Amino acid sequence: MQQYLQNKKGLVQNVFNQVYDQYDLMNDLMSLGVHRIWKKNLLNMMNPSTNQKLIDVACGTGDIAKIYLKKCRKKCRGNLC
């Protein structure tokens, strides 16, 4: 069983290594760009602030975390954040 899990882990890692640099492009193509709207809507619902923390787990290329930080920084301008 341990060998099976190690092989599976290696296969998943290989797939990720092959597609990670094209991940967002693939999402654009598969969703016709709608995934960008979903992400913006998600962040609007979350209403991030500087005293909140976000854990971005298995969300592709970390773009949700990047949008989150960008929104926090916009709210921070002019404040000591």
N, C-alpha and C positions, 0 to 999 in steps of 0.2 A: 504494500500500500504506500509506504514511504517513497519508494522509487517512482510509482505512478504519479504521486503528487509533485515530486521534483521535476518529472518530465513535463507535466501539465504546466507548472510554473514557468519552465523554460520556454514552452510553446507560446504562452501568453506574453511573456517578455519579448520574444522575437517578433510577434505580431505588432506589439506596441512600438518597438524600435523601428519597424518598417513604416508605420503610418503616422507617428506622432507629429512630424513636421507638416503633414498635410491634413491633420485632424479637423481644423476649423474649416478648411476648404471643403472637405468631405461633408461636414455638417451643413455648410452653405448649399451644396449641391443636393443633398438628400432632403433638406427641409425647405428648399427654395428660399433660403435666408430667413425663414420664420423663426429659427432658433434664436436669432439675435433679439427679436421682439420678446420672445419668452423670457430670455435672460434679463432684459430691461424691466419687464413686468415683475419678475421675481424680486429684483432689487427694489423696485418701487414699493412692493408689498412689504418687504423687510424694513424699509425706511431706516437705513443704517445711520448710526451716529458714532461719534468718536469713542464713546464709552462702551460700545459693544464689541464683541469678538466674533469672528467668523471662522469656522473650520470648513475648508473646501476639501471634501473627501471624494476622491474618484470622480472628479468633474471635468475630466479631459485635460485641457491645457492650462487650467487655473484661471481661465478668463472671467469666471464669476467672481473670484477673489479680486482680480484686477479692477473690475467694474465697481465692486464694493469699496475698495480703497479710494478709487477716483471720486465716488460719491461722498465719502467721508471727508476727503480733502476739500471738496467744494464747500461743504458745510463748515469746514474748519477755517477757511480764509477769514482773516481779521480777528480770530480768536487764538488763544494760546492752546493749541492742540498738539 
